[in-house]
Amino acid sequence: MFSRLLVVLVKLFLGAYPRWSGSRPTGRQRIYFANHASHVDTVALWSALPPRLRRRTRPVAARDYWGSGIRHFLARRGFNAVLIERHRGQSEGDPLQPLHDALADRSSLILFPEGTRNSEPDLLPFKSGLFHLATRHPDLELIPVYLDNARRSMPKGSLLPVPLICTVRFGAQLQRVDGETKEEFLQRARSAVAALA
C-alpha cells in the first residue's frame, strides 16, 4: 500500500516516464545501473518499471544515509531497498554480500556505480561493485539507465523536489567481453550510461 502511494507521488511530481531503447521490460533477472545526481533517482527509476517488475526489483542504498529514522522507513517499506556499507572497514567480510543474497533470492537490483550523488553533468568513475556482481552472476542482464532531469528536480542539499518531468532511459543490455579487465569493463559500463544522455 505504502509503495503504491510512493509511486503515485513520484508520477505526480516527476513523471518518471520510461523510454526503452535497445531493451524492453521483461521478467529476466537484471541489474539496472544508472547515473546518480539526486535523491529522487532511486524512486524515479524504480517507479518507471512496470508493477510486475517493480515488485521484484530492489534498489541498493547506503546504510549510513538510509539506515535510520524516516529514511529507513522509506527505504524498507517504500521500495524494499538493500542496505549496504559503502565505506571500507564498516562491515566484516564481503561488503557486497547483501547484494549476492538479494540476487540469490531472485531479485533484480538498481545500482548507482558512481557511489555517491554527482552534481556535475559528467559521470564520475564507476566503483568496482558492478564488475564483481557481473563476474559472480554471469547470467544476469546488465541494463544501463540514464535519469534525465532528476538533478534539477532535487539537487543535492534540497529537502523537497521541484515538480519537473524526469525521463528514465533504459538502454541495450551491456554484453560481457571475455578477458576484459575490471577497468575496461567499468569504462564500457560508464560509456553505456553516458551514451543515453
Number of C-alpha atoms within 10 A of each C-alpha: 7 11 18 13 11 16 21 14 14 22 19 13 16 23 20 29 19 19 16 14 13 10 13 13 11 10 10 13 18 21 24 24 25 28 29 24 26 24 20 22 26 22 21 24 27 25 26 23 18 12 13 11 19 18 15 18 25 27 25 19 22 16 18 13 13 19 18 12 9 10 14 17 14 18 23 17 13 18 24 18 23 20 22 20 18 17 12 8 9 11 12 8 8 9 17 17 12 15 23 16 12 17 20 11 10 14 21 25 23 22 23 24 22 20 19 16 18 17 15 9 11 10 19 17 13 19 15 15 18 20 19 13 17 16 13 10 13 11 11 17 19 22 23 26 29 25 27 20 19 26 22 17 23 21 20 14 8 11 9 11 18 14 15 16 18 26 20 27 22 27 22 18 19 15 12 14 9 6 8 10 11 14 14 13 21 20 13 15 23 21 13 21 23 17 12 17 13
